[in-house]
Structures are given as structure tokens and as C-alpha cells.
Amino acid sequence: MTAAKDYSIWGQFIIQAKAVGLTAVWSGVVAFVAYKLVDLTNGLRVPEEEEREGLDVSSHGEAAYRM
């Protein structure tokens, strides 16, 4: 004989809550790993000199404002 299954609303809610929690944890772990990989390979910031000069000029070769 098999055990009786819980088909109540509360049982379904618990199953879905666990799935949502697992999805949130999984997404957080994958995002953190991607963040660290980018940080270790390319870095997350431009050099300070380029930041001072302006990212339009250093990254794109364009001037945003002509003064």
C-alpha cells in the first residue's frame, strides 16, 4: 500500500514556497559567480584616469558636450 499524499492547499503552498526559495538562492549564486568571473578577468571599473577624462571620450571616442 502506498502512503496517502497531501493534496491540500497548504501542502501545495509549501512545495511552491520551497521552489521559489531554491530559485532565489540559485539565481543569487549564479549571479555572484558571474560577478566574480568578470571581476577577475576584466575588472569592474575603468582606470581612474579614464574616469576623470570622461567615459564618452575614453570608451566610445565621442564627446558628449562640446564646450
C-alpha positions as CSV (number, residue, x, y, z in Angstrom):
1,M,0.0,0.0,0.0
2,T,1.3,3.5,-0.8
3,A,1.2,6.4,1.7
4,A,-1.5,8.9,1.3
5,K,-0.4,12.1,-0.5
6,D,-1.1,15.6,0.8
7,Y,-3.3,17.3,-1.8
8,S,-4.2,20.2,0.5
9,I,-3.8,23.9,-0.4
10,W,-1.3,24.3,2.4
11,G,0.8,21.4,1.1
12,Q,0.9,22.9,-2.4
13,F,1.9,26.3,-0.9
14,I,4.8,24.7,1.0
15,I,6.0,23.0,-2.2
16,Q,5.8,26.2,-4.2
17,A,7.5,28.3,-1.4
18,K,10.4,25.8,-1.4
19,A,10.7,26.1,-5.2
20,V,10.7,29.9,-5.0
21,G,13.3,29.9,-2.3
22,L,15.5,27.5,-4.2
23,T,15.2,29.6,-7.4
24,A,16.2,32.7,-5.4
25,V,19.2,31.0,-3.9
26,W,20.2,29.5,-7.3
27,S,19.9,32.9,-9.0
28,G,22.0,34.6,-6.3
29,V,24.8,32.0,-6.5
30,V,24.9,32.2,-10.3
31,A,24.9,36.0,-10.3
32,F,27.7,36.0,-7.7
33,V,29.8,33.6,-9.7
34,A,29.3,35.7,-12.9
35,Y,30.2,38.8,-10.9
36,K,33.4,37.3,-9.6
37,L,34.4,35.9,-13.1
38,V,34.0,39.4,-14.6
39,D,35.9,41.0,-11.7
40,L,38.8,38.6,-12.1
41,T,39.0,38.7,-15.9
42,N,38.1,42.2,-17.0
43,G,37.7,44.2,-13.8
44,L,34.6,46.1,-12.9
45,R,35.9,49.6,-13.2
46,V,37.7,51.7,-15.7
47,P,41.0,53.2,-14.7
48,E,40.8,56.4,-12.6
49,E,42.5,58.4,-15.4
50,E,39.9,57.4,-17.9
51,E,37.1,58.1,-15.4
52,R,38.5,61.7,-14.9
53,E,38.8,62.2,-18.7
54,G,35.3,61.1,-19.2
55,L,33.9,57.7,-20.4
56,D,32.5,59.2,-23.6
57,V,35.9,60.0,-24.9
58,S,37.9,57.1,-23.4
59,S,35.4,54.3,-24.1
60,H,33.5,55.5,-27.1
61,G,35.7,58.1,-28.7
62,E,32.9,60.7,-28.7
63,A,32.5,63.9,-26.9
64,A,29.1,64.3,-25.2
65,Y,29.3,68.0,-24.8
66,R,31.3,70.4,-26.9
67,M,32.3,73.4,-24.8
